[in-house]
Amino acid sequence: MPDPARLRDSTQIVLQREALEGLEQSLDDHDQFTVTVFEEGEAHYRIIGSPIEIKEASEYLTRHGVAVP
């Protein structure tokens, strides 16, 4: 049975709002991959998608200067 923490890490990215500022809308509307961006309180965004989509979103964010944990 898969480890829940590992599965969760492969299907979501949690970032502080400042890190994603200006990219949240383009990420949510981007035609290259399908993810959903949720506001997580006042301090964070949660990006959720399939493992493949999360990997592509992570690469996209990295190309735009966002450090993805």
Secondary structure, 3 states (H helix, E strand, C coil): CCCHHHHHHHHEEEEEHHHHCCCHHHHHHCCCCCCEEEEECCCEEEEECCHHHHHHHHHHHHHCCCCCC
